[in-house]
Structure formats: C-alpha cells, structure tokens
Amino acid sequence: MPNRFPVLPPDEGVHEVIVNTPRHVLTLWDLGTDELAAAIDGWAIRERAVRADPRGLTPFLFVNQGAAAGASLQHSHAQVIGFPFEPPLMAGRRHAFHNAQQCPVCSEIADPATAHIAATATLLAWCPMTPPLSGSVRIAPLAHTAGWPDFPGADIAPLMRPVLRALAEAVGTDALNVWLHRSRPDDRPYHWHLELVPRRGMLAGMELGAGVLSLFTEPAILAEAVRDRMGATEPGAGR
C-alpha cells in the first residue's frame, strides 16, 4: 500500500509499505517460517515492480522494526522506496563491486577469518569484519549472484528467522533494521546480500559527523554468541 507519509511525492517516485502478515505481530521472528517466506516473496514482488517502473527508479527495500530503528508502526512491515536517482551509499557500493579485483562478498565468504554463524546449501550468515553498524549480520548466497530470484522466500526464511531471533537475544534488543543490497541480474560484478542490523543505541556525533563506528563487541565474539543461541556449529568446522 502507498505510505501515508511518503519521503517523496508520488509524481517523482514510489514509497510503499508491505505488511508482512495480517496477524498482529511485532517482530520478523514472530512469523512462522512459511509466513516469513511469503513476506519475503512479497518484498521481492514489490521491489521488482518498482525496478520495472518506466521512470527508471532505483528501488531500496528495507525493514524498520522498533522505535529505536525508526519504526512508527508496531505491526511487522517492510518498505520499498523507488528513488528518481541512485542514492549515494548505493552508488558507492556498486562502484566498489565494479572496481574490486575480486567480489567483496565472495572474498568475505572465502576468508577463513570470517566470523561464520550458520549456513544452508545455498546461503551463509556471518558477522562482517567491517560492519555498517555494530552487531551487524550479513546473509548472502554462497554462489556469486547479482539479482534476487523471483521468489527468494523459501530459500532465505529458514536461515534468516533463527538468526534474527538469536541475534536479538545475544544483543539484547528487538529493534532492528534490515536492508537489501542487490543489482540487476545482468550486473555480473555485483553479489546480492542482506544486512541485519540490531539497534541497541543511538547514532551520536562521532558516528554522524566523523563516520567512525564504535563496536560493542568483536564480530567473532558476536558470531559465537549467536551460534550458541541457535545451537549451531560453525559452518566448515572440522573440514
């Protein structure tokens, strides 16, 4: 549905709210796995629709969960914005992929120092060594893939749901931001990934003014805490 308080006028772009379930639930992990899969498929459908807009909009898909993460509604929902320009952080990330000698996400996945959390046959969840904010977890396909599948929910939900629940327990907050990094399917240098970012504190002068982040825990320690709460072993252990 159209956002009642859009960040840009309808004649310039798109700002939609995607309701994750008709049931009144507050967090993504309150959804059953099948419900979360259906919600993620809904995100993909709307992101794809914005991408196909004849105005050439740049879609950005995200979730704000909890007041500390910017949510004004309690009911679990996602949002998609179609910008009439390429936002600077998205442009910078695409530029980094296109100018790297090796895909940055593939490099993280292959690095033996990466703090793995859990994996499926197709996806990996890990704590990046240089996170966008403290406590972040990243999910990406093990195989280099630029564009989202048409219906990614059945693949993502079985990994994302337990990781989110365990991350919230480990960090001590239900407030969360999730956003999608993806490109066109023909954009070969890119590798899609999801950022899961718990929001335990506010951004202050150092973060906003200098762009310097203070981590409340090391990524490897956080990954171990999340694995412990999932009852999971580190992917690749014993190989």
C-alpha positions as CSV (number, residue, x, y, z in Angstrom):
1,M,0.0,0.0,0.0
2,P,1.2,3.6,-0.5
3,N,3.0,5.1,2.5
4,R,0.7,7.7,4.2
5,F,3.8,9.8,4.8
6,P,6.0,9.3,1.7
7,V,9.5,10.7,1.6
8,L,9.0,12.0,-1.9
9,P,5.9,13.0,-3.9
10,P,4.1,10.3,-6.0
11,D,4.9,12.0,-9.2
12,E,8.6,11.7,-8.5
13,G,8.9,8.2,-7.2
14,V,7.4,5.4,-5.1
15,H,7.2,4.8,-1.3
16,E,5.2,1.7,-0.3
17,V,4.5,-0.2,2.9
18,I,4.5,-4.0,2.6
19,V,2.5,-5.6,5.5
20,N,4.3,-8.8,6.4
21,T,1.2,-10.7,7.8
22,P,-2.4,-10.0,8.6
23,R,-1.7,-11.3,12.1
24,H,-0.7,-8.6,14.5
25,V,3.0,-9.5,15.3
26,L,5.8,-7.2,16.2
27,T,9.0,-8.9,15.0
28,L,10.1,-10.8,11.9
29,W,10.8,-13.9,14.0
30,D,7.3,-13.9,15.4
31,L,6.3,-15.0,11.9
32,G,6.4,-18.7,11.2
33,T,9.0,-19.8,8.6
34,D,6.3,-20.2,5.9
35,E,4.8,-16.8,6.8
36,L,8.3,-15.1,6.7
37,A,8.9,-16.8,3.3
38,A,5.6,-15.4,2.0
39,A,6.6,-12.0,3.3
40,I,10.0,-12.1,1.7
41,D,8.4,-13.1,-1.6
42,G,6.1,-10.1,-1.2
43,W,9.1,-7.9,-0.8
44,A,10.6,-9.3,-4.0
45,I,7.4,-8.8,-5.9
46,R,7.2,-5.1,-5.0
47,E,10.9,-4.4,-5.4
48,R,10.7,-6.0,-8.9
49,A,7.7,-3.8,-9.7
50,V,9.5,-0.6,-8.7
51,R,12.5,-1.7,-10.7
52,A,10.2,-2.1,-13.7
53,D,8.7,1.4,-13.4
54,P,9.1,3.2,-16.7
55,R,10.5,6.2,-14.9
56,G,13.8,4.3,-14.3
57,L,13.5,4.4,-10.5
58,T,16.2,2.9,-8.1
59,P,14.4,0.6,-5.6
60,F,15.6,0.4,-2.0
61,L,14.0,-2.4,0.2
62,F,14.2,-2.2,4.0
63,V,12.7,-3.0,7.3
64,N,12.5,-0.7,10.4
65,Q,11.5,-2.8,13.4
66,G,11.0,-1.0,16.8
67,A,11.1,2.7,17.7
68,A,14.9,2.6,18.1
69,A,15.2,1.5,14.5
70,G,12.9,4.3,13.2
71,A,9.6,2.4,13.1
72,S,6.5,4.4,13.7
73,L,4.2,1.3,13.4
74,Q,4.4,-1.7,15.7
75,H,2.9,-4.2,13.2
76,S,5.6,-6.0,11.3
77,H,6.1,-4.4,7.9
78,A,8.7,-3.7,5.2
79,Q,9.1,-0.7,2.9
80,V,10.3,-0.1,-0.6
81,I,11.2,3.3,-2.0
82,G,11.7,4.0,-5.7
83,F,14.2,6.9,-5.9
84,P,14.4,9.0,-9.1
85,F,18.2,9.0,-8.6
86,E,20.8,6.5,-7.3
87,P,21.3,7.2,-3.6
88,P,25.0,7.9,-2.7
89,L,25.6,4.8,-0.5
90,M,24.1,2.5,-3.1
91,A,26.2,4.1,-5.8
92,G,29.3,3.8,-3.7
93,R,28.7,0.2,-3.0
94,R,28.0,-0.6,-6.7
95,H,31.2,1.3,-7.6
96,A,33.2,-0.8,-5.1
97,F,32.0,-4.0,-6.6
98,H,32.7,-2.9,-10.1
99,N,36.3,-1.8,-9.2
100,A,37.3,-4.6,-6.9
101,Q,39.7,-7.2,-8.3
102,Q,37.6,-9.9,-6.6
103,C,33.9,-9.7,-5.5
104,P,34.0,-8.3,-1.9
105,V,31.2,-10.6,-0.7
106,C,32.9,-13.7,-2.3
107,S,36.1,-12.6,-0.6
108,E,34.4,-12.4,2.8
109,I,32.8,-15.8,2.4
110,A,36.1,-17.4,1.4
111,D,38.2,-15.7,4.1
112,P,39.0,-18.2,6.9
113,A,38.9,-15.4,9.4
114,T,35.3,-14.5,8.6
115,A,33.0,-15.0,11.6
116,H,30.5,-17.5,10.3
117,I,27.2,-18.1,12.0
118,A,25.2,-20.7,10.0
119,A,24.7,-21.9,6.5
120,T,22.3,-23.7,4.3
121,A,23.0,-25.4,1.0
122,T,22.8,-22.1,-0.8
123,L,23.3,-19.2,1.8
124,L,25.7,-18.1,4.5
125,A,25.1,-15.9,7.5
126,W,28.1,-14.2,9.1
127,C,29.3,-11.2,11.1
128,P,31.3,-8.9,8.7
129,M,34.6,-7.6,10.0
130,T,33.7,-4.1,8.8
131,P,30.0,-3.9,9.6
132,P,27.8,-0.9,8.6
133,L,26.8,-0.7,12.3
134,S,27.8,-2.6,15.4
135,G,26.2,-6.0,15.8
136,S,25.5,-6.5,12.1
137,V,25.0,-9.8,10.4
138,R,25.1,-10.4,6.7
139,I,23.3,-13.0,4.6
140,A,24.3,-13.8,1.0
141,P,24.3,-16.7,-1.5
142,L,27.4,-18.9,-1.5
143,A,27.4,-18.7,-5.3
144,H,28.1,-15.3,-6.8
145,T,24.6,-13.9,-7.8
146,A,23.7,-10.3,-8.7
147,G,19.9,-10.3,-8.8
148,W,17.4,-11.7,-6.4
149,P,15.4,-14.8,-7.5
150,D,11.7,-14.1,-8.4
151,F,10.6,-15.9,-5.2
152,P,13.5,-16.0,-2.7
153,G,11.5,-16.5,0.5
154,A,11.7,-20.3,0.7
155,D,15.5,-20.1,0.5
156,I,16.0,-17.2,2.9
157,A,13.4,-17.6,5.6
158,P,14.7,-20.9,7.2
159,L,18.1,-19.3,7.8
160,M,17.0,-15.7,8.4
161,R,14.4,-16.4,11.1
162,P,16.5,-18.3,13.6
163,V,19.5,-16.0,13.0
164,L,17.3,-12.9,13.7
165,R,15.9,-14.5,16.9
166,A,19.3,-15.5,18.2
167,L,20.8,-12.1,17.3
168,A,18.1,-10.3,19.2
169,E,18.8,-12.5,22.3
170,A,22.6,-12.0,22.0
171,V,22.4,-8.3,21.6
172,G,19.5,-7.7,24.0
173,T,17.2,-5.7,21.7
174,D,14.2,-6.4,19.3
175,A,14.9,-3.1,17.5
176,L,16.3,-3.9,14.1
177,N,16.9,-2.7,10.6
178,V,17.2,-4.9,7.6
179,W,18.0,-3.8,4.1
180,L,18.8,-5.4,0.7
181,H,21.8,-4.8,-1.5
182,R,21.1,-6.1,-5.0
183,S,21.6,-5.1,-8.6
184,R,20.2,-6.1,-12.0
185,P,20.6,-9.8,-12.8
186,D,22.9,-8.9,-15.7
187,D,25.2,-6.8,-13.4
188,R,27.8,-9.5,-13.1
189,P,30.3,-7.9,-10.7
190,Y,27.5,-7.5,-8.0
191,H,26.6,-10.1,-5.3
192,W,23.3,-9.6,-3.5
193,H,23.2,-9.6,0.3
194,L,21.0,-8.7,3.2
195,E,22.2,-6.6,6.1
196,L,20.6,-7.4,9.5
197,V,21.4,-4.6,11.9
198,P,20.3,-4.6,15.6
199,R,19.8,-1.2,17.1
200,R,20.9,-1.1,20.7
201,G,22.0,2.5,20.8
202,M,21.5,5.8,19.0
203,L,23.9,7.2,16.5
204,A,25.7,10.2,18.0
205,G,28.1,12.9,17.0
206,M,31.1,10.6,16.3
207,E,29.1,8.3,14.0
208,L,27.2,11.0,12.2
209,G,29.9,13.6,12.0
210,A,33.1,11.6,11.5
211,G,31.7,8.3,10.1
212,V,33.5,6.3,12.8
213,L,31.8,3.4,14.5
214,S,32.4,2.0,17.9
215,L,31.7,-1.7,18.1
216,F,30.1,-3.0,21.3
217,T,31.6,-6.5,20.6
218,E,34.0,-8.1,18.2
219,P,32.4,-9.8,15.2
220,A,33.8,-13.2,16.1
221,I,32.5,-13.0,19.7
222,L,29.1,-11.9,18.4
223,A,29.0,-14.8,15.9
224,E,29.8,-17.3,18.6
225,A,27.1,-15.8,20.9
226,V,24.5,-16.1,18.0
227,R,25.6,-19.7,17.2
228,D,25.3,-20.7,20.9
229,R,21.7,-19.4,21.0
230,M,20.9,-21.2,17.7
231,G,22.6,-24.4,18.9
232,A,24.6,-24.3,15.7
233,T,28.2,-25.2,15.0
234,E,30.4,-23.0,12.9
235,P,30.0,-23.8,9.2
236,G,33.0,-25.6,7.9
237,A,34.2,-26.7,11.3
238,G,36.0,-30.0,11.2
239,R,36.6,-29.8,7.4
